[in-house]
């Protein structure tokens, strides 16, 4: 007796169809599972055997062989419990075979037959749709995640008995479904909370408008972290395509919240300086996305940048340049998306008070040794570098006395301008894979950031005077393009180049 069940699995960020083949024949009573299986997959036979027994189904004293095809790919995770159980029941003639055709099964079984949630449901169901599979049976806890994929029937069940009931055409109990339109805000942060710092806020708006990387330098307590945490409040909302990309990453990592189904807000990732290389870049025995991928289409903020190990900082080179990161392991290479706005904050010296020699206690050697942690190649990949100065006490108390009405612009007002600038860029790049000016590279910079003769001469003088690199030249052009878009100017003028160069001169050599 032979049966084949359709299932699926995630390999890195990609999902693929896996066929669970079950054969029951005469011979020595044994239950074998083959097909390049990890330990947790091999353990499925004990979970399945016990779950079936608790459902009143006892395995006969026969030779049971289960093969997970294709055999050349390593199978990991616990999502194969349900298809193995359904395959055994079908091979024993206890299920109508016509009901399991063109149906994908995924889910982890408890010993009492309950179905538990699994990782990666979103990309697996999306793959089923692309393969023309008409129906997917998934754990109830993953229902919103599965239903985010339109065009395929998703049946959510909570136990093995409900699966059996459904396959026999019986109605299953429909539980209450809770879906929210967007992820709830966990705070009420707003740009109007930032007192003064007009120069830094201007730089942040430029960074958000063109998706440029930004470094803030200033002494402790001037508001660098406060400003960085509010950048997501002015970013444009995720498009449908971007939302699916981000949700897929969080689904693979098992972090997609059960009550949401899909992410609609841009992520903000703020790793601690003690983070490991593996947690930062991704990987592990069962490869999963790291912090740089969790920040995809959002913000990766690294506070006290130079407190991170040099090895962590150098990992940033590839994602900042290419928008993705390769993780190579013995079982294969995995490509994870990592296209984010990189926001960093650092002090000018170990104590943080240079060049105020009344407060700074660092020696010249200590300052040089501290700043040398930030390599020139990494610094070259940062588009905007701005200094954040301490707000005067008199100015601060004046604002407080004037009341709420005298606060600076709020996030809603700034976000309107950012969205308008983003729309200009989308129209410009509508027939390309580029979304924002910050993604331009190589020939695209020359094509979309063309300069007139006078502007070229001005930029050449800046390059020669400050001995800037070719990459720095591209960064200035991209930032100048964004500033021009913010002013709705078709051409990049001297003023735009001058402001963009001000974020590089003396910093990005």
Residue pairs with C-beta under 8 A, 6 or more apart in sequence:
1 23
1 24
1 25
1 91
1 92
1 93
2 21
2 22
2 23
2 24
2 91
3 21
3 22
3 23
3 87
3 90
3 91
3 97
3 100
4 19
4 20
4 21
4 22
4 87
5 19
5 20
5 21
5 22
5 83
5 84
5 86
5 87
5 90
5 100
5 105
6 17
6 19
6 20
6 83
6 102
6 103
6 104
6 105
6 128
6 133
7 17
7 18
7 19
7 20
7 68
7 79
7 80
7 82
7 83
7 104
7 105
7 106
8 15
8 16
8 17
8 18
8 79
8 104
8 106
8 124
8 125
8 127
8 128
9 15
9 16
9 18
9 73
9 75
9 76
9 77
9 79
9 80
9 120
9 124
10 77
10 119
10 120
10 123
10 124
10 252
11 73
11 74
11 332
11 334
12 287
12 327
12 332
12 334
12 335
12 336
13 123
13 248
13 249
13 252
13 289
13 334
13 335
13 336
13 337
14 123
15 120
15 123
15 124
15 126
15 127
16 73
16 127
17 104
17 127
17 128
17 131
17 133
18 68
18 69
18 70
18 73
18 75
18 80
19 68
19 69
19 70
20 66
20 67
20 68
20 69
20 80
20 83
20 84
20 87
21 66
21 67
21 68
21 69
21 87
22 64
22 65
22 66
22 84
22 87
22 88
22 90
22 91
23 64
23 65
23 67
23 91
24 60
24 62
24 63
24 64
24 65
24 88
24 91
24 92
25 62
25 63
25 65
26 62
26 63
27 62
27 63
28 63
29 61
29 62
29 63
30 63
30 64
31 45
31 49
31 59
31 64
31 66
32 63
32 64
32 65
32 66
33 41
33 42
33 44
33 45
33 66
33 67
33 68
33 84
34 65
34 66
34 67
34 68
34 71
35 66
35 67
35 68
35 69
35 70
35 71
35 75
36 68
36 71
36 72
36 73
36 74
36 75
37 68
37 74
37 75
38 74
38 75
38 76
38 77
38 286
40 76
40 77
40 78
41 68
41 75
41 76
41 77
41 78
41 80
44 78
44 80
44 81
44 84
44 109
45 66
45 84
47 78
47 81
47 108
47 109
47 110
47 111
48 81
48 84
48 85
48 88
48 109
49 59
50 111
51 81
51 85
51 109
51 110
51 111
51 112
51 113
51 160
52 58
52 59
52 85
52 88
52 89
52 160
53 59
54 111
54 112
54 113
55 113
55 160
55 161
55 164
57 89
57 92
57 94
59 88
60 92
64 88
66 84
66 87
66 88
68 75
68 80
74 331
74 332
76 286
77 118
77 119
77 120
77 286
78 108
78 116
78 118
79 106
79 107
79 108
79 118
79 119
79 120
79 124
80 106
81 107
81 108
81 109
82 105
82 106
82 107
82 108
82 109
82 115
82 137
82 160
82 163
83 105
83 106
85 109
85 160
86 95
86 100
86 105
86 163
86 167
89 95
89 164
90 97
90 100
95 164
95 167
95 168
96 167
96 168
99 167
99 168
99 169
100 167
102 132
102 133
102 134
102 135
103 133
103 134
103 135
103 136
103 137
104 124
104 125
104 128
104 133
104 135
104 136
104 137
105 136
105 137
105 163
106 118
106 121
106 124
106 136
106 137
106 138
106 139
107 115
107 116
107 118
107 137
107 138
107 139
107 157
108 115
108 116
108 117
108 118
108 139
109 115
109 116
109 160
110 116
113 159
113 160
113 161
114 158
114 159
114 160
115 139
115 140
115 157
115 158
115 159
115 160
115 163
116 139
116 141
117 139
117 141
117 142
117 258
118 139
118 142
119 251
119 252
119 253
119 254
120 251
120 252
120 254
121 138
121 139
121 142
121 145
121 146
121 251
122 145
122 146
122 148
122 149
122 244
122 247
122 248
122 251
122 256
122 262
123 248
123 251
123 252
124 136
125 136
125 138
125 145
125 146
125 149
125 152
125 154
126 149
126 244
126 248
128 136
128 152
129 149
129 151
129 152
133 152
134 152
134 153
135 152
135 153
135 154
135 155
136 146
136 152
136 153
136 154
136 155
137 155
137 156
137 157
137 163
137 166
138 146
138 154
138 155
138 156
138 157
139 156
139 157
139 158
140 156
140 157
140 158
140 175
141 258
142 156
142 258
143 154
143 156
143 177
143 261
144 177
144 178
144 179
144 258
144 259
144 260
144 261
144 262
145 247
145 251
145 256
145 258
145 261
145 262
146 154
146 156
147 154
147 261
148 244
148 247
148 261
148 262
155 166
155 172
157 163
157 166
157 172
158 175
162 172
162 173
165 171
165 172
166 172
178 259
179 259
179 260
179 261
180 259
180 260
181 264
182 264
182 265
183 257
183 260
183 263
183 264
183 265
189 229
189 230
189 233
189 411
190 230
190 233
190 410
190 411
191 201
191 230
191 233
191 234
191 408
191 409
191 410
191 411
191 414
192 407
192 408
192 409
192 410
192 411
193 226
193 230
193 407
194 200
194 201
194 223
194 226
194 227
194 230
194 408
195 223
195 391
195 395
195 396
195 399
195 408
196 391
196 392
196 395
196 396
196 399
197 222
197 223
197 227
197 388
197 389
197 391
198 408
199 386
199 387
199 389
200 216
200 223
200 224
200 227
200 386
200 387
200 388
201 227
201 408
203 214
203 216
203 384
203 386
203 503
204 214
204 227
204 230
204 231
204 234
205 234
205 414
205 417
205 418
205 486
206 212
206 384
206 479
206 482
206 483
206 486
207 213
207 214
207 231
207 341
207 343
207 383
207 384
208 231
208 234
208 235
208 341
208 414
208 418
209 417
209 418
209 421
209 422
209 482
209 485
209 486
210 383
210 421
210 425
210 436
210 437
210 438
210 478
210 479
210 481
210 482
210 485
211 341
211 435
211 436
211 437
211 438
211 439
212 341
212 383
212 384
212 437
212 438
212 478
212 479
212 482
213 320
213 341
213 342
213 343
213 344
213 381
213 382
213 383
213 384
213 438
214 341
214 342
214 343
214 344
214 382
214 383
214 384
214 385
214 386
215 305
215 343
215 344
215 345
215 346
215 379
215 382
215 384
215 385
215 386
215 507
216 224
216 227
216 228
216 343
216 344
216 345
216 346
216 386
216 387
216 388
217 345
217 346
217 347
217 348
217 385
217 386
217 387
217 388
218 224
218 345
218 347
218 348
218 387
218 388
218 389
218 390
219 347
219 348
219 352
219 353
219 356
219 359
219 390
220 347
220 352
221 390
222 388
222 389
222 390
222 391
223 388
223 391
224 303
224 345
224 388
225 303
225 345
227 388
228 299
228 301
228 303
228 343
228 345
229 268
229 270
229 301
230 411
231 268
231 299
231 301
231 341
231 343
232 265
232 266
232 268
232 298
232 299
233 411
233 415
234 411
234 414
234 415
234 418
235 266
235 298
235 299
235 341
235 415
235 418
236 415
236 418
236 419
236 422
237 264
237 265
237 266
238 246
238 263
238 264
238 265
238 266
238 297
242 297
243 262
243 263
243 264
244 262
245 296
245 297
245 337
246 263
246 266
246 267
246 296
246 297
246 298
247 256
247 262
247 263
249 289
249 293
249 294
249 296
249 336
249 337
250 256
250 263
250 294
252 288
252 289
253 288
253 289
253 294
254 288
255 294
256 262
256 263
266 297
266 298
266 299
267 294
267 295
267 296
267 297
267 298
267 299
268 295
268 298
268 299
268 301
269 291
269 294
269 295
269 298
269 299
269 300
269 301
269 340
270 301
270 302
270 303
271 279
271 280
271 291
271 300
271 302
273 302
273 303
273 304
273 307
273 308
273 309
275 291
275 308
275 312
277 311
277 312
277 315
278 284
278 290
279 290
279 291
280 290
280 291
280 292
280 312
280 315
281 290
281 292
281 315
281 325
281 327
282 288
282 289
282 290
282 292
282 293
282 325
282 327
282 334
282 336
283 290
283 327
283 329
283 334
287 327
287 329
287 334
289 336
290 325
290 336
291 300
292 300
292 315
292 316
292 319
292 325
292 336
292 338
292 340
293 325
293 336
293 337
293 338
295 338
295 340
296 337
296 338
296 339
296 340
297 339
297 340
298 340
298 341
299 340
299 341
299 343
300 340
300 341
300 342
300 343
301 343
301 344
301 345
302 308
302 342
302 343
302 344
302 345
303 344
303 345
304 345
304 346
304 347
305 313
305 344
305 345
305 346
305 374
306 346
306 347
306 370
306 371
306 373
306 374
310 373
310 375
313 373
313 374
313 375
313 378
314 375
314 378
315 325
316 342
316 378
316 381
317 377
317 378
317 381
318 324
318 325
318 326
319 325
319 338
319 339
319 340
320 342
320 378
320 381
321 381
323 337
323 338
323 339
323 439
324 335
324 336
324 337
324 338
324 339
325 335
325 336
325 338
326 333
326 334
326 335
326 336
327 333
327 334
327 335
327 336
328 334
339 439
341 438
342 382
344 382
346 374
348 354
348 355
348 367
349 360
349 362
349 366
349 367
349 370
349 371
350 362
350 366
350 367
350 370
351 359
351 360
351 361
351 362
353 359
353 360
353 361
354 360
354 362
354 367
362 370
376 509
379 507
379 508
380 469
380 471
380 472
380 475
380 508
381 471
382 475
382 508
383 438
383 475
383 478
383 479
383 503
384 479
384 503
385 503
385 504
385 507
385 508
386 503
399 406
399 407
417 486
421 482
421 485
421 486
422 436
424 485
424 488
425 435
425 436
425 437
425 485
426 435
428 448
429 435
429 448
434 440
434 444
437 448
437 449
437 478
437 479
437 481
437 482
437 485
438 478
438 482
440 448
440 449
440 474
440 478
440 481
441 474
445 474
445 477
445 478
448 481
449 477
449 478
449 480
449 481
449 492
450 492
451 459
451 477
451 492
451 497
452 491
454 494
455 492
455 493
455 494
455 497
458 494
458 497
458 498
459 473
459 476
459 477
459 497
459 501
462 468
462 476
462 497
462 501
462 505
463 472
463 473
466 504
466 505
466 506
466 509
467 509
468 476
468 504
468 505
468 508
468 509
469 508
469 509
472 504
472 508
472 509
475 504
475 508
476 497
476 500
476 501
476 504
477 492
477 500
479 499
479 500
479 503
480 492
480 496
480 497
480 499
480 500
481 492
481 496
483 496
483 499
483 500
484 490
484 491
484 492
484 493
484 496
487 496
489 496
